[in-house]
Every structure is written in C-alpha cells, then in structure tokens.
C-alpha cells in the first residue's frame, strides 16, 4: 500500500500544518535534550 503522506501533508490547511510542524519540532528538541543529558 503506497504511502501518500506528501500529498496529504500538502493538502492540510496551513494552521494545521504549522501546528503539526511545531509539535514535531518540540518532540525533536525534547529528544535531543534527552540524548545530550544521557551523554553527560
């Protein structure tokens, strides 16, 4: 089953897309902070 993520993502309304992107960014930041804390 082909993944049509790109099309679905571009079809999202801009506010929704921004919310999705900021949520992903926050998760990445938390993950990165967790990694750096684990390293030290």
Beta strands, then each sheet from edge to edge (+ up, - down):
end
